[in-house]
Amino acid sequence: MLPHFHVLGIHVPMYSVMLVIGLLLFTLLYFYYFLKTYRMDRVTFNRLTFSVCISIAALGIFAFLFDGLFHSIEEGKLAFGGITWLGGVAGAFPAALISIHLLVPKKKGYELDILDSLMPGLAIAHAFGRVGCFFGGCCFGKVTSSPFGVSFPEGSPAAKLHPDGVTGASLPVLPTQLFEAVFEAALFLALFFISKRTKKYNTAIWSISYGVFRFSLEFLRGDDRGSTGLILSPAQILSIILVIFGVLIILLRKKILLRSLDNKLAVWQADADSLPIVPYNTVKGKLSDTELLCELYKLKEEGVITEEEYEKKKNEILERM
């Protein structure tokens, strides 16, 4: 455990360092997928980036609110202060789907496809977040006599809950933070390297895999995570919801259930595909028709738009000239 270190007299929490690294990796993967792979126009990219920022903010807000809810149930009074990852995801996923739908007209109907592309970044970011939990001494497992046991130092959450009574450090506990970090890293590699084959199932794969893993891991956790008032822990309840969400996505993709929604998505996609292309570095209405034709040709040459899209838009401009 390394709660913090000092650089030039500055106190730097290791948990925050790991969160920043995770966020940076998520950002790099985001640019990789949506600038290199999708090659969307700048206006759409900016709108999508704003939607992703809203989703990240929602993750933080709901992580805080759900943790407070579960601890309030446990203590019988309002108790806020911590965060819970699964609670954050429960708010971030709907926020992403809704914000993309409302704010990115050229991707309306493609909300799940975009969420699928975000999943590798989410997995690796969470892996580093869990390493941060290990450094910070939170999210630890039960007391154990196995070789995997780790003693956290005096003053850590584990030491306060499970003190050894002699040194002030904690009794050996399972490093469930590292178990989860390794799992998420492996899941990232699987999603990233087989993404071309399973791309439209990335969200379902992550939701089901992580949901089952986290449900099982809860039997090894030894920290205070609040209460639901039921036999199952808060994370187990949320894990079940996450698995159901993943299964519904598969059924939707396979057109087994939710066919009306699938038909609606197809309509939205057709409408989105019919929207005109907005060239790079331009403001609508500022270019002459001749300049617009030149910009469209550049977009075609760069591979941003297809030959068919170029011809369609070119004919529209020529008709009004």
C-alpha positions as CSV (number, residue, x, y, z in Angstrom):
1,M,0.0,0.0,0.0
2,L,1.3,3.5,-0.9
3,P,-1.4,6.0,-0.1
4,H,0.6,9.0,-1.3
5,F,4.1,10.2,-2.2
6,H,5.7,13.6,-2.2
7,V,7.1,15.5,-5.3
8,L,8.8,18.8,-4.7
9,G,7.0,19.1,-1.4
10,I,3.6,18.4,-3.0
11,H,1.4,15.7,-1.4
12,V,0.2,13.4,-4.2
13,P,-2.4,10.7,-3.5
14,M,-1.6,7.5,-5.4
15,Y,-5.3,6.8,-5.8
16,S,-5.7,10.1,-7.8
17,V,-2.6,9.2,-9.8
18,M,-4.1,5.9,-10.9
19,L,-7.4,7.5,-11.7
20,V,-5.6,10.1,-13.9
21,I,-3.7,7.3,-15.7
22,G,-6.9,5.4,-16.3
23,L,-8.7,8.5,-17.6
24,L,-5.8,9.3,-20.0
25,L,-5.9,5.7,-21.4
26,F,-9.6,6.0,-21.8
27,T,-9.1,9.3,-23.7
28,L,-6.4,7.8,-25.9
29,L,-8.6,4.9,-26.9
30,Y,-11.5,7.3,-27.4
31,F,-9.5,9.3,-30.0
32,Y,-8.2,6.1,-31.5
33,Y,-11.7,4.7,-32.2
34,F,-13.6,7.9,-33.1
35,L,-10.9,9.8,-35.1
36,K,-8.9,7.0,-36.7
37,T,-11.5,4.2,-37.0
38,Y,-14.7,6.2,-37.5
39,R,-13.2,9.2,-39.1
40,M,-16.3,11.3,-38.4
41,D,-16.5,15.0,-39.2
42,R,-15.4,17.5,-36.6
43,V,-18.8,18.8,-35.6
44,T,-20.1,15.3,-34.9
45,F,-16.9,14.5,-33.0
46,N,-17.2,17.6,-30.9
47,R,-20.8,16.8,-30.1
48,L,-19.9,13.2,-29.3
49,T,-17.1,14.3,-27.0
50,F,-19.5,16.6,-25.1
51,S,-21.9,13.6,-24.7
52,V,-19.0,11.4,-23.4
53,C,-18.1,14.1,-20.9
54,I,-21.7,14.2,-19.7
55,S,-21.5,10.4,-19.2
56,I,-18.3,10.6,-17.2
57,A,-19.8,13.3,-15.0
58,A,-22.9,11.1,-14.6
59,L,-20.7,8.2,-13.5
60,G,-19.2,10.3,-10.7
61,I,-22.5,11.7,-9.6
62,F,-24.3,8.4,-9.5
63,A,-21.3,6.6,-7.9
64,F,-21.6,9.1,-5.1
65,L,-25.4,9.0,-4.8
66,F,-25.7,5.2,-4.9
67,D,-23.0,4.8,-2.2
68,G,-24.8,7.3,-0.1
69,L,-28.1,5.5,-0.6
70,F,-26.7,2.1,0.5
71,H,-24.9,3.5,3.5
72,S,-28.0,5.5,4.5
73,I,-30.0,2.3,4.4
74,E,-27.4,0.6,6.6
75,E,-27.2,3.4,9.2
76,G,-30.8,4.5,9.2
77,K,-29.8,8.1,8.4
78,L,-28.3,10.1,5.6
79,A,-24.7,9.0,5.1
80,F,-22.8,10.3,2.1
81,G,-19.1,10.5,1.3
82,G,-17.9,7.5,-0.7
83,I,-18.4,6.2,-4.2
84,T,-19.4,2.9,-5.7
85,W,-18.2,1.9,-9.2
86,L,-21.3,-0.1,-10.1
87,G,-23.6,2.7,-9.0
88,G,-21.6,5.0,-11.3
89,V,-22.0,2.6,-14.2
90,A,-25.7,2.4,-13.5
91,G,-26.0,6.1,-14.2
92,A,-23.3,6.5,-16.9
93,F,-24.8,4.0,-19.4
94,P,-28.2,5.6,-19.6
95,A,-26.6,9.0,-19.6
96,A,-24.5,8.0,-22.6
97,L,-27.3,6.6,-24.6
98,I,-29.6,9.5,-23.9
99,S,-27.1,12.3,-24.5
100,I,-25.8,10.8,-27.7
101,H,-29.4,10.4,-28.9
102,L,-30.3,14.0,-28.1
103,L,-27.0,15.8,-28.9
104,V,-25.5,13.9,-31.8
105,P,-28.1,13.8,-34.6
106,K,-25.7,12.2,-37.1
107,K,-25.3,9.2,-34.7
108,K,-29.0,8.9,-33.6
109,G,-29.8,5.2,-33.7
110,Y,-26.1,4.3,-33.3
111,E,-26.0,4.8,-29.6
112,L,-25.3,1.2,-28.8
113,D,-22.5,1.0,-31.4
114,I,-20.8,4.0,-29.9
115,L,-21.1,2.5,-26.4
116,D,-19.6,-0.7,-27.7
117,S,-16.6,1.3,-28.9
118,L,-16.2,2.9,-25.5
119,M,-16.0,-0.4,-23.6
120,P,-12.3,-1.3,-24.0
121,G,-11.4,2.1,-22.6
122,L,-13.8,1.7,-19.7
123,A,-12.3,-1.6,-18.8
124,I,-8.7,-0.5,-18.8
125,A,-9.6,2.8,-16.9
126,H,-11.3,0.7,-14.2
127,A,-8.3,-1.6,-14.0
128,F,-6.1,1.3,-13.1
129,G,-8.8,2.6,-10.8
130,R,-8.7,-0.6,-8.8
131,V,-4.9,-0.4,-8.6
132,G,-5.5,3.0,-7.1
133,C,-7.9,1.4,-4.6
134,F,-5.0,-1.0,-3.6
135,F,-2.6,1.9,-3.0
136,G,-5.3,3.7,-1.1
137,G,-6.2,0.7,1.0
138,C,-9.9,0.6,0.2
139,C,-12.1,-2.1,-1.4
140,F,-10.2,-4.8,0.4
141,G,-11.2,-8.4,0.9
142,K,-11.9,-10.6,4.0
143,V,-9.3,-11.6,6.5
144,T,-7.4,-14.7,5.3
145,S,-4.6,-17.0,6.2
146,S,-3.8,-17.8,2.6
147,P,-0.6,-16.9,0.8
148,F,-2.5,-14.1,-1.0
149,G,-3.1,-12.1,2.2
150,V,-1.9,-8.5,2.4
151,S,-1.5,-6.5,5.6
152,F,-2.3,-2.8,5.2
153,P,-0.5,-0.3,7.4
154,E,-1.8,1.5,10.4
155,G,-4.4,4.2,9.6
156,S,-5.7,2.4,6.5
157,P,-9.4,1.5,6.2
158,A,-8.4,-2.2,6.5
159,A,-6.4,-1.6,9.7
160,K,-9.3,0.3,11.2
161,L,-11.8,-2.5,10.5
162,H,-9.5,-5.5,11.0
163,P,-6.6,-4.4,13.3
164,D,-4.1,-7.1,14.3
165,G,-3.9,-5.6,17.9
166,V,-0.1,-5.5,18.0
167,T,1.4,-3.3,15.3
168,G,-1.7,-1.3,14.4
169,A,-1.6,-2.7,10.9
170,S,-4.4,-4.8,9.5
171,L,-4.7,-8.5,9.7
172,P,-3.9,-10.2,6.3
173,V,-6.8,-9.6,4.0
174,L,-7.4,-10.7,0.4
175,P,-6.3,-8.0,-2.1
176,T,-9.6,-8.1,-4.0
177,Q,-8.6,-4.7,-5.6
178,L,-5.8,-6.5,-7.5
179,F,-8.1,-9.5,-8.4
180,E,-10.5,-7.0,-10.0
181,A,-7.7,-5.0,-11.7
182,V,-6.3,-8.2,-13.3
183,F,-9.8,-9.3,-14.5
184,E,-10.5,-5.9,-16.0
185,A,-7.1,-5.8,-17.8
186,A,-7.8,-9.2,-19.3
187,L,-11.2,-8.1,-20.3
188,F,-9.7,-5.0,-22.0
189,L,-7.3,-7.2,-24.0
190,A,-10.1,-9.5,-25.1
191,L,-12.3,-6.6,-26.1
192,F,-9.5,-4.7,-27.9
193,F,-8.0,-7.5,-29.8
194,I,-11.2,-9.3,-30.8
195,S,-13.2,-6.1,-31.3
196,K,-13.5,-6.5,-35.1
197,R,-15.4,-9.8,-34.6
198,T,-17.4,-8.9,-31.5
199,K,-17.6,-5.1,-31.8
200,K,-21.4,-4.9,-31.7
201,Y,-21.4,-7.1,-28.6
202,N,-18.7,-5.3,-26.6
203,T,-21.2,-3.7,-24.1
204,A,-23.0,-7.0,-23.6
205,I,-19.7,-8.9,-23.2
206,W,-18.4,-6.4,-20.6
207,S,-21.7,-6.2,-18.8
208,I,-22.3,-9.9,-18.4
209,S,-18.6,-10.8,-17.7
210,Y,-18.0,-8.1,-15.2
211,G,-21.5,-8.6,-13.6
212,V,-20.9,-12.3,-13.0
213,F,-17.3,-11.7,-11.8
214,R,-18.3,-8.9,-9.4
215,F,-21.2,-10.8,-8.0
216,S,-18.8,-13.7,-7.2
217,L,-16.1,-11.4,-5.9
218,E,-18.5,-9.9,-3.3
219,F,-18.2,-13.2,-1.3
220,L,-14.6,-12.3,-0.8
221,R,-15.0,-8.6,0.0
222,G,-14.4,-7.6,3.6
223,D,-15.0,-3.8,3.6
224,D,-18.1,-1.9,4.5
225,R,-20.2,-1.3,1.3
226,G,-23.5,-0.4,2.9
227,S,-26.7,-2.4,2.8
228,T,-29.8,-3.0,0.6
229,G,-31.9,-4.4,3.4
230,L,-31.8,-7.7,1.6
231,I,-29.6,-10.8,1.7
232,L,-27.6,-9.7,-1.3
233,S,-25.1,-6.9,-1.1
234,P,-25.5,-3.6,-3.0
235,A,-22.9,-4.7,-5.6
236,Q,-24.6,-8.0,-6.1
237,I,-28.0,-6.3,-6.8
238,L,-26.3,-4.0,-9.3
239,S,-24.4,-6.9,-10.8
240,I,-27.7,-8.7,-11.5
241,I,-29.1,-5.6,-13.2
242,L,-25.9,-5.3,-15.2
243,V,-26.1,-8.9,-16.4
244,I,-29.8,-8.4,-17.4
245,F,-28.8,-5.3,-19.4
246,G,-26.1,-7.3,-21.2
247,V,-28.6,-10.1,-22.0
248,L,-31.2,-7.6,-23.3
249,I,-28.5,-6.1,-25.7
250,I,-27.8,-9.6,-27.1
251,L,-31.5,-10.3,-27.6
252,L,-31.9,-6.9,-29.3
253,R,-28.9,-7.5,-31.6
254,K,-30.1,-11.0,-32.5
255,K,-33.6,-9.6,-33.1
256,I,-35.1,-12.1,-30.7
257,L,-36.8,-9.5,-28.4
258,L,-37.4,-5.8,-28.5
259,R,-38.1,-5.9,-32.3
260,S,-40.0,-2.7,-32.2
261,L,-37.0,-0.9,-30.7
262,D,-34.8,-2.5,-33.3
263,N,-37.1,-1.2,-36.0
264,K,-37.0,2.3,-34.5
265,L,-33.2,2.2,-34.4
266,A,-33.2,1.4,-38.1
267,V,-35.4,4.4,-38.8
268,W,-33.2,6.7,-36.8
269,Q,-30.1,5.4,-38.5
270,A,-31.6,6.0,-41.9
271,D,-32.5,9.6,-40.9
272,A,-29.0,10.1,-39.4
273,D,-27.3,8.8,-42.6
274,S,-29.4,11.2,-44.7
275,L,-28.1,14.3,-42.9
276,P,-25.7,16.5,-44.9
277,I,-22.0,16.4,-44.2
278,V,-20.5,19.4,-42.4
279,P,-16.9,19.9,-43.6
280,Y,-13.9,20.4,-41.3
281,N,-13.1,23.9,-40.0
282,T,-16.2,25.5,-41.4
283,V,-19.3,27.2,-40.1
284,K,-22.6,26.5,-41.8
285,G,-23.5,29.2,-44.3
286,K,-20.0,30.8,-44.4
287,L,-18.7,29.0,-47.5
288,S,-19.7,29.7,-51.1
289,D,-21.0,26.8,-53.2
290,T,-17.7,26.6,-55.0
291,E,-15.7,26.4,-51.8
292,L,-18.1,23.9,-50.4
293,L,-17.6,21.6,-53.4
294,C,-13.8,21.8,-52.8
295,E,-14.2,20.9,-49.2
296,L,-16.5,18.0,-50.0
297,Y,-13.9,16.7,-52.5
298,K,-11.2,16.9,-49.8
299,L,-13.4,15.0,-47.4
300,K,-13.9,12.3,-50.1
301,E,-10.2,12.1,-50.7
302,E,-9.4,11.8,-47.0
303,G,-11.9,9.0,-46.7
304,V,-14.2,10.9,-44.3
305,I,-17.1,10.5,-46.7
306,T,-17.9,7.8,-49.3
307,E,-18.1,8.3,-53.0
308,E,-21.8,7.9,-52.8
309,E,-22.2,10.5,-50.1
310,Y,-19.9,12.9,-52.1
311,E,-21.9,12.5,-55.3
312,K,-25.2,13.0,-53.5
313,K,-24.1,16.2,-51.8
314,K,-22.3,17.5,-54.9
315,N,-25.5,17.1,-57.0
316,E,-27.5,19.0,-54.4
317,I,-25.0,21.9,-54.5
318,L,-24.9,21.9,-58.3
319,E,-28.6,22.0,-58.6
320,R,-28.8,25.2,-56.6
321,M,-25.9,26.9,-58.3
